[in-house]
Amino acid sequence: MRYIILFLSFWLLGMGVLAGEDIETISDISKWQHPVRQVLLKNKVILSKVELRNNKQFPVFFVTLPLAKGNTSTTDYFNHIFLEILKANGYWSYELYESGEDFIILVSWDKDKKQIKVDYKDIK
């Protein structure tokens, strides 16, 4: 039990909840006007809410991702979507929290290599 509490404390601290970070939550997605929303709609990604953190410079998108289509590998399919979101977000890093999954997807841009960087953070 102690380990569960310790884990939750670190996880919440990492999410900015325990640190007193100001988080702006956008839950009425139909009124949210941002280029990222159009990318998500085009790619059939269901967006339930957005949390803006770190002075509104770091968005966390709460989503349901579609299944990969056609003969494209799953990694290629999703990296294409992640790159479109990154471009629409001005190459600012972001997180995707996939509902029903046990991980968060952290997407950033490596300026030196000029390529996308995708990390998966386990939240079990």
ZASEVEX-895316 format. One record per atom (N, C-alpha, C, CB): x, y, z; residue number from 1; atom name; residue in three letters. Coordinates in pm, 1 decimal. Glycine has a CB too. Layout:
BEGIN
PT       xx       yy       zz num atomo residuo
PT        X        Y        Z NUM    CA     Ala
...
//
This chain:
BEGIN
PT       xx       yy       zz num atomo residuo
PT     83.4   -120.2      0.0   1     N     Met
PT      0.0      0.0      0.0   1    CA     Met
PT     87.1    125.6      0.0   1     C     Met
PT    -94.4      0.4    122.0   1    CB     Met
PT    196.4    120.8     76.6   2     N     Arg
PT    286.0    235.6     83.9   2    CA     Arg
PT    342.7    269.2    -53.7   2     C     Arg
PT    399.6    208.6    182.9   2    CB     Arg
PT    373.3    164.3   -133.1   3     N     Tyr
PT    429.4    186.5   -265.9   3    CA     Tyr
PT    327.8    249.5   -360.5   3     C     Tyr
PT    479.7     55.5   -323.8   3    CB     Tyr
PT    203.5    211.5   -345.1   4     N     Ile
PT     98.1    270.6   -427.8   4    CA     Ile
PT     84.2    418.7   -397.2   4     C     Ile
PT    -36.1    198.5   -405.2   4    CB     Ile
PT     83.6    454.3   -271.2   5     N     Ile
PT     73.8    595.5   -232.5   5    CA     Ile
PT    195.7    672.9   -281.1   5     C     Ile
PT     59.8    609.1    -79.5   5    CB     Ile
PT    313.6    613.9   -266.4   6     N     Leu
PT    435.9    679.2   -312.7   6    CA     Leu
PT    431.4    700.1   -463.8   6     C     Leu
PT    559.6    596.0   -273.9   6    CB     Leu
PT    389.0    595.6   -537.6   7     N     Phe
PT    378.9    607.3   -682.5   7    CA     Phe
PT    280.9    717.0   -722.2   7     C     Phe
PT    336.3    474.1   -743.6   7    CB     Phe
PT    162.9    715.8   -660.2   8     N     Leu
PT     62.3    817.6   -692.9   8    CA     Leu
PT    113.1    957.7   -663.6   8     C     Leu
PT    -66.4    792.1   -615.0   8    CB     Leu
PT    187.6    973.2   -555.2   9     N     Ser
PT    243.4   1105.3   -521.4   9    CA     Ser
PT    339.0   1152.4   -629.1   9     C     Ser
PT    315.5   1101.1   -385.7   9    CB     Ser
PT    430.3   1063.3   -674.0  10     N     Phe
PT    524.2   1101.5   -779.3  10    CA     Phe
PT    452.3   1129.2   -910.9  10     C     Phe
PT    628.7    992.1   -799.1  10    CB     Phe
PT    351.5   1045.6   -940.7  11     N     Trp
PT    276.7   1064.8  -1065.2  11    CA     Trp
PT    202.4   1197.6  -1063.5  11     C     Trp
PT    177.8    949.4  -1087.3  11    CB     Trp
PT    134.7   1227.9   -953.6  12     N     Leu
PT     61.4   1353.8   -944.0  12    CA     Leu
PT    156.4   1473.6   -945.8  12     C     Leu
PT    -23.5   1355.9   -816.7  12    CB     Leu
PT    272.4   1459.1   -883.4  13     N     Leu
PT    371.8   1566.4   -886.2  13    CA     Leu
PT    418.1   1589.3  -1029.2  13     C     Leu
PT    492.2   1532.8   -794.8  13    CB     Leu
PT    442.1   1478.8  -1101.7  14     N     Gly
PT    482.4   1488.9  -1242.2  14    CA     Gly
PT    374.9   1551.6  -1327.8  14     C     Gly
PT    517.2   1352.7  -1296.8  14    CB     Gly
PT    250.3   1530.4  -1292.7  15     N     Met
PT    139.4   1587.8  -1367.8  15    CA     Met
PT    113.1   1732.7  -1326.5  15     C     Met
PT     13.3   1503.8  -1347.7  15    CB     Met
PT    184.9   1782.3  -1225.6  16     N     Gly
PT    168.2   1920.7  -1184.0  16    CA     Gly
PT     59.4   1942.5  -1082.0  16     C     Gly
PT    140.5   2003.9  -1301.0  16    CB     Gly
PT     -7.0   1837.0  -1036.8  17     N     Val
PT   -120.0   1852.2   -947.3  17    CA     Val
PT    -74.2   1890.1   -806.8  17     C     Val
PT   -201.7   1723.9   -943.3  17    CB     Val
PT     28.4   1821.0   -754.0  18     N     Leu
PT     74.5   1849.0   -618.8  18    CA     Leu
PT    163.8   1971.6   -610.7  18     C     Leu
PT    147.7   1730.4   -564.9  18    CB     Leu
PT    219.1   2012.9   -721.8  19     N     Ala
PT    310.8   2126.1   -721.7  19    CA     Ala
PT    237.6   2259.6   -723.6  19     C     Ala
PT    403.8   2117.3   -840.2  19    CB     Ala
PT    106.8   2258.2   -726.6  20     N     Gly
PT     29.9   2381.7   -729.5  20    CA     Gly
PT     30.7   2449.2   -865.2  20     C     Gly
PT     82.3   2476.2   -626.9  20    CB     Gly
PT     62.9   2375.0   -967.2  21     N     Glu
PT     68.0   2430.6  -1102.3  21    CA     Glu
PT    -71.6   2471.8  -1147.1  21     C     Glu
PT    128.4   2328.6  -1201.4  21    CB     Glu
PT    -78.2   2587.0  -1210.2  22     N     Asp
PT   -205.2   2630.5  -1268.3  22    CA     Asp
PT   -233.2   2547.6  -1392.6  22     C     Asp
PT   -202.7   2782.7  -1302.5  22    CB     Asp
PT   -348.7   2486.5  -1395.3  23     N     Ile
PT   -389.8   2406.1  -1510.5  23    CA     Ile
PT   -521.5   2461.1  -1559.9  23     C     Ile
PT   -401.9   2254.2  -1474.3  23    CB     Ile
PT   -523.8   2499.3  -1686.3  24     N     Glu
PT   -649.2   2542.9  -1747.9  24    CA     Glu
PT   -708.2   2423.7  -1822.0  24     C     Glu
PT   -627.0   2665.1  -1844.9  24    CB     Glu
PT   -830.5   2388.6  -1788.6  25     N     Thr
PT   -897.5   2274.7  -1850.7  25    CA     Thr
PT  -1001.5   2323.9  -1949.9  25     C     Thr
PT   -962.9   2184.6  -1744.1  25    CB     Thr
PT   -992.2   2269.9  -2070.1  26     N     Ile
PT  -1090.2   2299.9  -2174.5  26    CA     Ile
PT  -1170.3   2172.3  -2195.1  26     C     Ile
PT  -1021.5   2349.0  -2309.5  26    CB     Ile
PT  -1295.0   2174.3  -2151.6  27     N     Ser
PT  -1377.0   2054.4  -2165.4  27    CA     Ser
PT  -1487.2   2070.8  -2269.9  27     C     Ser
PT  -1438.4   2018.5  -2031.8  27    CB     Ser
PT  -1518.7   2195.1  -2306.6  28     N     Asp
PT  -1615.9   2217.3  -2413.8  28    CA     Asp
PT  -1538.3   2227.4  -2544.8  28     C     Asp
PT  -1702.5   2347.2  -2388.2  28    CB     Asp
PT  -1503.9   2110.6  -2597.9  29     N     Ile
PT  -1417.1   2102.7  -2715.2  29    CA     Ile
PT  -1480.6   2166.5  -2838.2  29     C     Ile
PT  -1382.7   1958.1  -2744.6  29    CB     Ile
PT  -1611.3   2166.4  -2846.6  30     N     Ser
PT  -1679.2   2222.6  -2963.9  30    CA     Ser
PT  -1650.7   2372.1  -2979.1  30     C     Ser
PT  -1830.5   2199.2  -2953.9  30    CB     Ser
PT  -1617.6   2438.7  -2870.1  31     N     Lys
PT  -1589.2   2583.0  -2875.5  31    CA     Lys
PT  -1439.4   2613.3  -2880.7  31     C     Lys
PT  -1650.6   2652.4  -2755.0  31    CB     Lys
PT  -1356.0   2510.7  -2867.0  32     N     Trp
PT  -1211.2   2530.9  -2866.7  32    CA     Trp
PT  -1162.9   2549.6  -3009.5  32     C     Trp
PT  -1138.3   2411.8  -2799.3  32    CB     Trp
PT  -1107.9   2664.6  -3038.8  33     N     Gln
PT  -1060.1   2696.8  -3172.5  33    CA     Gln
PT   -907.6   2695.9  -3173.8  33     C     Gln
PT  -1114.4   2834.1  -3218.9  33    CB     Gln
PT   -851.9   2590.1  -3228.4  34     N     His
PT   -706.2   2576.4  -3236.9  34    CA     His
PT   -675.6   2483.7  -3354.5  34     C     His
PT   -644.8   2520.3  -3101.7  34    CB     His
PT   -564.9   2507.7  -3426.2  35     N     Pro
PT   -531.1   2420.4  -3539.7  35    CA     Pro
PT   -519.5   2272.3  -3502.9  35     C     Pro
PT   -401.4   2465.8  -3600.8  35    CB     Pro
PT   -479.7   2241.7  -3380.6  36     N     Val
PT   -468.4   2101.7  -3338.2  36    CA     Val
PT   -604.0   2031.9  -3345.8  36     C     Val
PT   -412.2   2093.1  -3194.7  36    CB     Val
PT   -708.7   2102.6  -3310.3  37     N     Arg
PT   -843.0   2042.6  -3314.0  37    CA     Arg
PT   -877.3   1994.5  -3454.7  37     C     Arg
PT   -949.0   2143.9  -3265.7  37    CB     Arg
PT   -841.7   2074.4  -3554.8  38     N     Gln
PT   -870.1   2035.6  -3693.9  38    CA     Gln
PT   -790.7   1911.4  -3734.2  38     C     Gln
PT   -837.6   2151.8  -3789.5  38    CB     Gln
PT   -666.4   1902.8  -3690.2  39     N     Val
PT   -583.8   1784.7  -3720.0  39    CA     Val
PT   -645.9   1659.9  -3656.8  39     C     Val
PT   -438.2   1804.6  -3668.4  39    CB     Val
PT   -690.2   1672.7  -3531.9  40     N     Leu
PT   -750.7   1559.6  -3462.7  40    CA     Leu
PT   -879.0   1515.1  -3532.7  40     C     Leu
PT   -779.7   1595.9  -3316.5  40    CB     Leu
PT   -963.0   1610.4  -3569.6  41     N     Leu
PT  -1086.9   1577.4  -3640.3  41    CA     Leu
PT  -1058.6   1506.6  -3772.7  41     C     Leu
PT  -1169.0   1704.2  -3665.3  41    CB     Leu
PT   -964.1   1559.0  -3847.7  42     N     Lys
PT   -928.9   1502.6  -3978.6  42    CA     Lys
PT   -881.4   1358.0  -3965.2  42     C     Lys
PT   -819.9   1587.7  -4046.1  42    CB     Lys
PT   -810.9   1328.3  -3855.6  43     N     Asn
PT   -755.6   1194.9  -3835.3  43    CA     Asn
PT   -843.0   1105.4  -3747.7  43     C     Asn
PT   -619.5   1206.1  -3774.3  43    CB     Asn
PT   -965.7   1149.7  -3724.0  44     N     Lys
PT  -1064.5   1072.5  -3647.7  44    CA     Lys
PT  -1018.0   1037.8  -3506.1  44     C     Lys
PT  -1097.4    945.1  -3721.9  44    CB     Lys
PT   -943.0   1130.6  -3447.8  45     N     Val
PT   -902.5   1118.9  -3308.2  45    CA     Val
PT  -1009.8   1188.3  -3224.9  45     C     Val
PT   -759.2   1181.8  -3283.0  45    CB     Val
PT  -1066.5   1117.1  -3129.4  46     N     Ile
PT  -1171.4   1174.3  -3044.7  46    CA     Ile
PT  -1105.3   1246.6  -2928.2  46     C     Ile
PT  -1269.9   1063.9  -2993.3  46    CB     Ile
PT  -1135.0   1374.4  -2915.3  47     N     Leu
PT  -1078.4   1459.3  -2810.8  47    CA     Leu
PT  -1184.9   1487.0  -2706.6  47     C     Leu
PT  -1023.2   1591.8  -2869.6  47    CB     Leu
PT  -1157.2   1451.3  -2580.7  48     N     Ser
PT  -1257.0   1473.7  -2475.2  48    CA     Ser
PT  -1227.1   1599.1  -2393.5  48     C     Ser
PT  -1263.4   1352.8  -2382.7  48    CB     Ser
PT  -1099.2   1632.9  -2376.3  49     N     Lys
PT  -1063.6   1757.5  -2308.2  49    CA     Lys
PT   -917.4   1788.7  -2331.5  49     C     Lys
PT  -1093.1   1748.6  -2157.2  49    CB     Lys
PT   -881.2   1912.4  -2298.8  50     N     Val
PT   -743.0   1958.8  -2309.0  50    CA     Val
PT   -707.3   2023.4  -2176.8  50     C     Val
PT   -723.3   2058.8  -2428.6  50    CB     Val
PT   -588.9   1993.0  -2128.0  51     N     Glu
PT   -535.6   2063.4  -2011.6  51    CA     Glu
PT   -412.9   2140.4  -2056.4  51     C     Glu
PT   -501.0   1964.6  -1894.9  51    CB     Glu
PT   -412.6   2269.9  -2029.4  52     N     Leu
PT   -299.0   2354.8  -2063.3  52    CA     Leu
PT   -217.9   2377.3  -1936.4  52     C     Leu
PT   -345.6   2490.8  -2125.8  52    CB     Leu
PT    -90.7   2339.9  -1941.6  53     N     Arg
PT     -2.5   2347.8  -1825.0  53    CA     Arg
PT    119.3   2431.1  -1856.9  53     C     Arg
PT     39.9   2208.0  -1778.8  53    CB     Arg
PT    198.3   2457.1  -1754.1  54     N     Asn
PT    325.1   2529.4  -1770.8  54    CA     Asn
PT    303.3   2662.0  -1844.1  54     C     Asn
PT    426.8   2442.5  -1847.9  54    CB     Asn
PT    222.4   2748.5  -1782.9  55     N     Asn
PT    188.8   2878.8  -1843.1  55    CA     Asn
PT    119.3   2864.2  -1977.9  55     C     Asn
PT    314.8   2962.8  -1860.1  55    CB     Asn
PT     35.6   2761.9  -1989.5  56     N     Lys
PT    -42.4   2734.2  -2111.1  56    CA     Lys
PT     45.2   2698.2  -2230.7  56     C     Lys
PT   -127.7   2854.4  -2145.9  56    CB     Lys
PT    170.1   2657.5  -2205.0  57     N     Gln
PT    260.9   2623.0  -2314.0  57    CA     Gln
PT    273.4   2472.9  -2335.2  57     C     Gln
PT    396.9   2681.3  -2287.5  57    CB     Gln
PT    214.8   2393.4  -2245.3  58     N     Phe
PT    226.2   2248.7  -2256.1  58    CA     Phe
PT     87.7   2185.7  -2248.4  58     C     Phe
PT    318.1   2192.2  -2145.4  58    CB     Phe
PT     33.0   2146.1  -2363.9  59     N     Pro
PT   -100.4   2086.3  -2363.0  59    CA     Pro
PT    -96.2   1935.3  -2338.6  59     C     Pro
PT   -170.7   2114.9  -2494.5  59    CB     Pro
PT   -196.3   1889.5  -2268.0  60     N     Val
PT   -221.3   1746.1  -2252.5  60    CA     Val
PT   -357.2   1721.5  -2316.9  60     C     Val
PT   -218.1   1699.6  -2099.0  60    CB     Val
PT   -357.5   1639.0  -2421.3  61     N     Phe
PT   -479.4   1608.2  -2493.9  61    CA     Phe
PT   -532.6   1473.3  -2445.5  61     C     Phe
PT   -454.3   1606.8  -2647.5  61    CB     Phe
PT   -656.2   1470.1  -2400.6  62     N     Phe
PT   -721.3   1347.3  -2357.5  62    CA     Phe
PT   -798.7   1294.4  -2476.8  62     C     Phe
PT   -815.1   1370.8  -2233.2  62    CB     Phe
PT   -753.1   1181.4  -2531.2  63     N     Val
PT   -801.4   1135.3  -2660.8  63    CA     Val
PT   -837.3    987.0  -2661.5  63     C     Val
PT   -697.5   1162.4  -2766.2  63    CB     Val
PT   -908.3    950.8  -2765.1  64     N     Thr
PT   -925.9    811.6  -2803.8  64    CA     Thr
PT   -872.6    801.9  -2945.5  64     C     Thr
PT  -1077.5    764.3  -2793.3  64    CB     Thr
PT   -765.2    726.3  -2962.7  65     N     Leu
PT   -700.9    714.7  -3093.1  65    CA     Leu
PT   -773.7    612.1  -3179.1  65     C     Leu
PT   -552.8    676.2  -3077.4  65    CB     Leu
PT   -776.6    634.9  -3311.5  66     N     Pro
PT   -839.8    538.5  -3401.7  66    CA     Pro
PT   -748.0    417.5  -3422.8  66     C     Pro
PT   -873.6    605.1  -3537.6  66    CB     Pro
PT   -802.2    314.0  -3481.3  67     N     Leu
PT   -719.6    199.4  -3519.2  67    CA     Leu
PT   -639.1    235.8  -3643.1  67     C     Leu
PT   -807.1     72.8  -3545.2  67    CB     Leu
PT   -518.9    179.9  -3654.3  68     N     Ala
PT   -436.0    203.2  -3772.7  68    CA     Ala
PT   -505.3    144.8  -3894.4  68     C     Ala
PT   -294.6    141.4  -3755.3  68    CB     Ala
PT   -490.4    213.2  -4007.9  69     N     Lys
PT   -560.2    173.4  -4130.3  69    CA     Lys
PT   -464.9    112.5  -4232.6  69     C     Lys
PT   -631.6    293.5  -4191.4  69    CB     Lys
PT   -519.8     29.9  -4316.7  70     N     Gly
PT   -448.7    -20.2  -4434.3  70    CA     Gly
PT   -324.5   -101.6  -4402.3  70     C     Gly
PT   -410.2     93.9  -4520.9  70    CB     Gly
PT   -228.7    -93.9  -4493.5  71     N     Asn
PT   -105.2   -171.9  -4482.1  71    CA     Asn
PT      4.7    -97.5  -4406.8  71     C     Asn
PT    -55.4   -209.5  -4619.7  71    CB     Asn
PT    -24.0     22.4  -4362.1  72     N     Thr
PT     75.8    101.9  -4291.8  72    CA     Thr
PT    101.8     41.7  -4154.5  72     C     Thr
PT     30.1    248.7  -4279.0  72    CB     Thr
PT    227.8     42.9  -4113.1  73     N     Ser
PT    258.0     -6.2  -3978.4  73    CA     Ser
PT    194.8     87.4  -3876.3  73     C     Ser
PT    411.8    -17.0  -3955.4  73    CB     Ser
PT    164.9     33.5  -3759.9  74     N     Thr
PT    103.1    113.0  -3654.1  74    CA     Thr
PT    191.2    230.7  -3615.9  74     C     Thr
PT     75.3     26.4  -3531.4  74    CB     Thr
PT    321.2    208.0  -3602.9  75     N     Thr
PT    414.1    314.5  -3565.2  75    CA     Thr
PT    413.6    425.8  -3669.2  75     C     Thr
PT    556.2    258.7  -3548.1  75    CB     Thr
PT    424.7    390.6  -3797.3  76     N     Asp
PT    423.5    491.9  -3903.6  76    CA     Asp
PT    291.7    568.3  -3905.9  76     C     Asp
PT    448.0    426.5  -4040.1  76    CB     Asp
PT    182.6    495.7  -3890.8  77     N     Tyr
PT     50.0    557.4  -3894.4  77    CA     Tyr
PT     37.0    662.8  -3784.6  77     C     Tyr
PT    -59.9    450.4  -3879.0  77    CB     Tyr
PT     70.2    624.5  -3661.3  78     N     Phe
PT     54.0    718.2  -3551.0  78    CA     Phe
PT    160.2    827.7  -3550.4  78     C     Phe
PT     57.5    643.9  -3420.4  78    CB     Phe
PT    283.2    796.0  -3590.0  79     N     Asn
PT    386.0    900.9  -3595.7  79    CA     Asn
PT    347.8   1009.3  -3695.6  79     C     Asn
PT    522.4    840.8  -3633.3  79    CB     Asn
PT    280.4    972.2  -3802.7  80     N     His
PT    231.9   1071.7  -3899.3  80    CA     His
PT    130.6   1165.3  -3832.5  80     C     His
PT    167.7   1001.8  -4022.5  80    CB     His
PT     37.2   1107.3  -3757.6  81     N     Ile
PT    -61.4   1188.9  -3685.2  81    CA     Ile
PT      7.7   1274.9  -3580.1  81     C     Ile
PT   -168.4   1099.2  -3618.5  81    CB     Ile
PT    100.4   1215.5  -3504.3  82     N     Phe
PT    171.4   1290.2  -3399.5  82    CA     Phe
PT    248.5   1407.7  -3458.9  82     C     Phe
PT    267.6   1197.6  -3323.0  82    CB     Phe
PT    308.9   1389.4  -3576.4  83     N     Leu
PT    382.7   1497.7  -3641.7  83    CA     Leu
PT    287.4   1607.6  -3688.4  83     C     Leu
PT    463.7   1443.3  -3761.1  83    CB     Leu
PT    172.0   1571.1  -3740.8  84     N     Glu
PT     72.4   1671.6  -3781.5  84    CA     Glu
PT     28.7   1755.7  -3661.7  84     C     Glu
PT    -50.7   1603.3  -3846.2  84    CB     Glu
PT      5.5   1689.3  -3548.4  85     N     Ile
PT    -33.2   1761.1  -3426.6  85    CA     Ile
PT     79.8   1853.8  -3383.1  85     C     Ile
PT    -68.8   1661.8  -3312.7  85    CB     Ile
PT    202.1   1803.7  -3387.9  86     N     Leu
PT    318.7   1883.3  -3348.2  86    CA     Leu
PT    330.4   2009.5  -3433.7  86     C     Leu
PT    447.4   1799.5  -3359.8  86    CB     Leu
PT    312.8   1995.6  -3564.2  87     N     Lys
PT    317.9   2111.9  -3654.4  87    CA     Lys
PT    207.0   2210.7  -3621.2  87     C     Lys
PT    306.3   2067.2  -3801.7  87    CB     Lys
PT     84.5   2158.9  -3599.8  88     N     Ala
PT    -29.7   2245.7  -3568.7  88    CA     Ala
PT    -12.4   2314.7  -3433.7  88     C     Ala
PT   -159.7   2164.8  -3569.5  88    CB     Ala
PT     68.7   2257.2  -3348.0  89     N     Asn
PT     94.1   2313.5  -3215.5  89    CA     Asn
PT    221.3   2399.0  -3215.1  89     C     Asn
PT    105.6   2201.3  -3111.4  89    CB     Asn
PT    269.7   2435.9  -3331.1  90     N     Gly
PT    387.0   2522.2  -3341.2  90    CA     Gly
PT    515.4   2455.6  -3296.3  90     C     Gly
PT    365.5   2645.3  -3261.1  90    CB     Gly
PT    523.1   2323.5  -3307.2  91     N     Tyr
PT    637.6   2241.9  -3265.4  91    CA     Tyr
PT    662.7   2245.7  -3115.1  91     C     Tyr
PT    761.4   2287.5  -3337.4  91    CB     Tyr
PT    562.5   2288.8  -3038.5  92     N     Trp
PT    569.2   2280.7  -2893.0  92    CA     Trp
PT    538.5   2137.1  -2851.9  92     C     Trp
PT    469.8   2381.4  -2825.4  92    CB     Trp
PT    609.0   2088.3  -2751.1  93     N     Ser
PT    586.3   1953.0  -2699.2  93    CA     Ser
PT    445.5   1940.7  -2643.3  93     C     Ser
PT    690.0   1918.0  -2590.5  93    CB     Ser
PT    396.9   1817.7  -2640.6  94     N     Tyr
PT    262.7   1791.5  -2586.4  94    CA     Tyr
PT    254.2   1647.3  -2540.4  94     C     Tyr
PT    152.5   1821.4  -2692.0  94    CB     Tyr
PT    147.4   1616.4  -2467.0  95     N     Glu
PT    118.8   1479.7  -2424.9  95    CA     Glu
PT    -18.1   1438.5  -2474.7  95     C     Glu
PT    126.9   1466.2  -2272.0  95    CB     Glu
PT    -29.8   1311.2  -2505.7  96     N     Leu
PT   -158.7   1250.2  -2537.9  96    CA     Leu
PT   -187.6   1148.3  -2428.8  96     C     Leu
PT   -158.3   1183.2  -2681.4  96    CB     Leu
PT   -301.6   1163.3  -2365.2  97     N     Tyr
PT   -345.9   1064.3  -2268.6  97    CA     Tyr
PT   -455.9    984.4  -2335.4  97     C     Tyr
PT   -395.2   1130.5  -2134.8  97    CB     Tyr
PT   -424.5    860.5  -2369.3  98     N     Glu
PT   -517.7    772.9  -2440.7  98    CA     Glu
PT   -609.3    706.6  -2338.9  98     C     Glu
PT   -441.6    665.6  -2525.6  98    CB     Glu
PT   -738.6    736.3  -2347.6  99     N     Ser
PT   -832.4    679.3  -2251.7  99    CA     Ser
PT   -834.4    527.0  -2263.8  99     C     Ser
PT   -973.7    737.1  -2273.2  99    CB     Ser
PT   -836.6    462.6  -2149.7 100     N     Gly
PT   -840.9    317.6  -2147.7 100    CA     Gly
PT   -705.9    250.4  -2160.3 100     C     Gly
PT   -927.7    270.2  -2255.5 100    CB     Gly
PT   -600.0    325.7  -2172.9 101     N     Glu
PT   -465.8    268.3  -2183.4 101    CA     Glu
PT   -386.7    300.7  -2057.1 101     C     Glu
PT   -392.1    321.8  -2309.6 101    CB     Glu
PT   -274.5    232.0  -2040.6 102     N     Asp
PT   -191.9    251.4  -1921.8 102    CA     Asp
PT    -64.2    328.8  -1951.8 102     C     Asp
PT   -156.9    117.6  -1860.9 102    CB     Asp
PT    -70.4    419.3  -2047.7 103     N     Phe
PT     47.6    498.5  -2079.0 103    CA     Phe
PT      7.8    635.6  -2132.3 103     C     Phe
PT    135.9    425.4  -2180.6 103    CB     Phe
PT    103.1    726.2  -2123.8 104     N     Ile
PT     89.0    859.8  -2180.0 104    CA     Ile
PT    192.8    870.8  -2290.9 104     C     Ile
PT    107.6    972.9  -2070.2 104    CB     Ile
PT    156.8    936.4  -2399.0 105     N     Ile
PT    247.9    954.9  -2512.1 105    CA     Ile
PT    300.5   1098.0  -2506.1 105     C     Ile
PT    176.2    925.8  -2649.9 105    CB     Ile
PT    431.0   1112.7  -2492.1 106     N     Leu
PT    495.6   1244.0  -2489.9 106    CA     Leu
PT    560.1   1266.9  -2625.5 106     C     Leu
PT    601.4   1254.4  -2374.6 106    CB     Leu
PT    519.3   1374.5  -2692.1 107     N     Val
PT    568.9   1405.4  -2826.6 107    CA     Val
PT    643.8   1537.9  -2822.2 107     C     Val
PT    451.9   1411.2  -2930.4 107    CB     Val
PT    764.1   1537.8  -2879.5 108     N     Ser
PT    845.3   1660.0  -2883.2 108    CA     Ser
PT    921.4   1665.2  -3015.4 108     C     Ser
PT    944.2   1665.7  -2762.1 108    CB     Ser
PT    988.2   1776.6  -3037.1 109     N     Trp
PT   1063.4   1798.7  -3160.2 109    CA     Trp
PT   1210.4   1811.4  -3124.8 109     C     Trp
PT   1013.0   1925.4  -3235.8 109    CB     Trp
PT   1293.4   1729.4  -3186.2 110     N     Asp
PT   1438.1   1738.1  -3168.4 110    CA     Asp
PT   1490.2   1839.3  -3269.0 110     C     Asp
PT   1507.8   1598.2  -3186.6 110    CB     Asp
PT   1523.7   1958.4  -3220.5 111     N     Lys
PT   1565.3   2067.0  -3310.2 111    CA     Lys
PT   1695.3   2035.2  -3382.6 111     C     Lys
PT   1581.1   2196.2  -3231.9 111    CB     Lys
PT   1788.0   1968.2  -3313.2 112     N     Asp
PT   1917.0   1936.7  -3374.6 112    CA     Asp
PT   1903.5   1835.9  -3488.1 112     C     Asp
PT   2012.9   1883.1  -3269.8 112    CB     Asp
PT   1826.0   1730.7  -3463.7 113     N     Lys
PT   1808.5   1626.3  -3564.5 113    CA     Lys
PT   1694.8   1655.1  -3660.4 113     C     Lys
PT   1785.0   1494.4  -3497.9 113    CB     Lys
PT   1615.4   1758.9  -3626.7 114     N     Lys
PT   1498.5   1795.1  -3707.6 114    CA     Lys
PT   1406.8   1674.5  -3729.1 114     C     Lys
PT   1543.1   1852.3  -3843.4 114    CB     Lys
PT   1371.6   1611.2  -3616.7 115     N     Gln
PT   1281.9   1496.4  -3623.8 115    CA     Gln
PT   1197.1   1486.6  -3497.5 115     C     Gln
PT   1361.7   1367.1  -3644.5 115    CB     Gln
PT   1088.1   1416.1  -3512.9 116     N     Ile
PT    995.0   1396.6  -3403.6 116    CA     Ile
PT   1053.1   1297.0  -3303.2 116     C     Ile
PT    858.7   1347.9  -3456.5 116    CB     Ile
PT   1020.4   1318.7  -3176.3 117     N     Lys
PT   1060.6   1226.4  -3070.8 117    CA     Lys
PT    934.2   1185.0  -2997.6 117     C     Lys
PT   1165.7   1291.4  -2972.7 117    CB     Lys
PT    909.6   1054.8  -2988.1 118     N     Val
PT    790.1   1001.5  -2923.9 118    CA     Val
PT    834.2    909.0  -2810.9 118     C     Val
PT    698.8    926.0  -3026.7 118    CB     Val
PT    788.4    939.3  -2690.1 119     N     Asp
PT    817.3    857.7  -2573.4 119    CA     Asp
PT    686.4    813.0  -2511.6 119     C     Asp
PT    903.5    934.9  -2470.8 119    CB     Asp
PT    687.5    692.5  -2458.1 120     N     Tyr
PT    570.6    637.7  -2391.0 120    CA     Tyr
PT    602.5    627.4  -2242.4 120     C     Tyr
PT    530.3    498.3  -2450.5 120    CB     Tyr
PT    515.8    686.5  -2161.2 121     N     Lys
PT    535.0    685.3  -2016.8 121    CA     Lys
PT    430.0    594.3  -1956.0 121     C     Lys
PT    526.6    829.0  -1956.6 121    CB     Lys
PT    475.2    487.8  -1891.4 122     N     Asp
PT    386.2    391.7  -1828.8 122    CA     Asp
PT    326.2    453.2  -1704.6 122     C     Asp
PT    460.0    261.3  -1795.0 122    CB     Asp
PT    193.3    445.1  -1688.8 123     N     Ile
PT    128.1    501.9  -1570.6 123    CA     Ile
PT     55.7    395.7  -1489.2 123     C     Ile
PT     30.0    610.5  -1611.8 123    CB     Ile
PT     97.6    271.7  -1501.8 124     N     Lys
PT     36.1    163.4  -1423.2 124    CA     Lys
PT     63.3    183.4  -1275.9 124     C     Lys
PT     88.5     25.9  -1468.2 124    CB     Lys
//
